[in-house]
Amino acid sequence: MVVINFVKPVQDRDAYAGNHSKSYEVEGNKGSVKFVSANKFSVSSEDEENLLELLGEERFNERFEKKESLSVKAEIFTNDKLQAEMMELMGDKFSLFFEYTATLKVKEDFDRKQYALNESELADLRVFAKQAKPALK
């Protein structure tokens, strides 16, 4: 954790200076350790509204993609009444039959694109998009 806390501000500084790097070699008393970050972030679809407000639609769409899925509930296959009802016009009964989920994922090169934001925006963004811990080798 000491290495991560040391390197992250250096990585930020370098990226804002136009020299984004995912890898740093850190020398210590007993040798060196390599810090390697990846374009892996955890983002909750529940924060989509906050991210849109922070970034605006265009910058949001440049950095995130929304994955949506819709599935038929298992009860449909074992409940004759629900099967018959599904055959009728669904109308406002959509939620009886389907489960909907949405996930947000960062797009390629998000780790570099985040530095197009000013430092205040970046700090706010990091509340909602948390980068995976870097590998230390």
C-alpha positions in Angstrom: 0.0 0.0 0.0 2.9 2.3 0.7 4.1 1.9 -2.9 0.6 2.6 -4.3 0.2 5.7 -2.2 3.6 6.9 -3.3 3.2 6.2 -7.1 -0.4 7.3 -7.7 0.2 11.0 -7.2 3.3 10.7 -9.4 1.2 8.9 -12.1 -1.4 11.7 -11.9 1.3 14.4 -12.2 3.0 12.7 -15.1 -0.4 12.2 -16.9 -1.4 15.8 -16.5 2.0 16.7 -18.0 1.2 14.6 -21.1 3.3 11.6 -20.1 0.7 8.9 -19.0 2.4 5.7 -17.9 0.9 2.5 -16.5 4.2 1.2 -15.1 6.7 2.6 -12.6 9.8 1.1 -11.1 10.2 2.1 -7.4 13.6 1.6 -5.7 13.6 0.7 -2.0 16.1 -0.2 0.6 16.0 -3.9 -0.2 15.5 -3.8 -4.0 12.9 -2.5 -6.3 9.2 -3.1 -7.0 7.3 -2.5 -10.2 3.9 -0.7 -10.1 1.7 -1.7 -13.0 -1.8 -0.3 -13.3 -4.5 -1.4 -15.8 -7.6 0.1 -17.4 -9.8 -1.7 -14.9 -12.3 0.3 -12.9 -15.4 -0.6 -10.9 -18.4 1.5 -11.7 -22.0 1.1 -10.5 -24.9 1.6 -12.9 -26.6 3.3 -10.0 -24.1 6.2 -10.4 -24.9 6.8 -14.0 -26.9 10.0 -13.2 -24.0 11.3 -11.1 -21.5 10.6 -13.8 -23.7 12.2 -16.5 -24.0 15.3 -14.3 -20.3 15.4 -13.6 -19.1 14.8 -17.2 -21.9 15.8 -19.4 -23.4 13.4 -22.0 -20.6 13.7 -24.6 -17.7 13.1 -22.2 -19.7 10.3 -20.5 -20.2 8.6 -23.8 -16.5 8.9 -24.6 -15.5 7.1 -21.4 -18.3 4.6 -20.5 -20.4 2.0 -22.2 -23.7 0.8 -20.8 -24.4 -3.0 -21.0 -28.0 -3.9 -20.6 -29.6 -7.3 -20.2 -33.1 -8.5 -20.1 -34.0 -12.0 -19.0 -37.2 -14.0 -18.6 -37.9 -14.9 -15.0 -37.6 -18.6 -14.2 -41.1 -18.7 -12.8 -42.5 -18.3 -16.4 -41.3 -21.8 -17.3 -43.1 -23.5 -14.3 -46.2 -21.4 -14.0 -48.9 -22.1 -16.6 -50.9 -19.0 -15.6 -47.9 -16.7 -16.2 -47.2 -18.4 -19.5 -50.7 -17.8 -20.7 -50.6 -14.2 -19.5 -47.3 -13.7 -21.3 -49.0 -14.8 -24.5 -51.4 -11.9 -24.2 -50.5 -8.3 -24.7 -48.1 -7.4 -22.0 -48.9 -3.8 -21.4 -47.8 -2.7 -18.0 -47.1 -6.2 -16.9 -43.5 -6.2 -18.2 -42.0 -6.7 -14.8 -44.0 -9.9 -14.3 -41.9 -11.6 -17.0 -38.6 -9.9 -17.3 -35.7 -8.9 -15.2 -33.7 -5.9 -16.4 -30.1 -5.1 -15.4 -27.7 -2.5 -16.5 -24.0 -2.3 -15.9 -21.5 0.4 -16.8 -18.0 -0.3 -18.0 -15.2 2.0 -18.9 -14.1 2.2 -22.5 -10.7 1.4 -23.8 -8.1 3.9 -22.8 -10.3 5.3 -20.0 -7.3 5.4 -17.7 -5.6 7.9 -20.0 -8.7 9.8 -20.9 -9.5 10.6 -17.3 -6.7 13.1 -17.3 -8.5 15.3 -19.8 -10.6 16.3 -16.8 -9.4 19.0 -14.5 -8.1 17.9 -11.1 -11.4 18.7 -9.3 -13.4 16.7 -11.8 -11.0 13.8 -11.6 -11.3 13.8 -7.8 -15.1 13.7 -8.2 -14.9 11.0 -10.9 -12.8 8.8 -8.6 -15.7 8.7 -6.1 -17.8 6.8 -8.8 -15.1 5.0 -10.9 -12.6 3.2 -8.7 -9.6 1.9 -10.4 -8.5 -1.7 -9.6 -5.4 -2.0 -7.4 -2.2 -2.0 -9.5 -0.1 -5.1 -9.6 3.1 -4.9 -7.6 5.9 -7.2 -8.9 
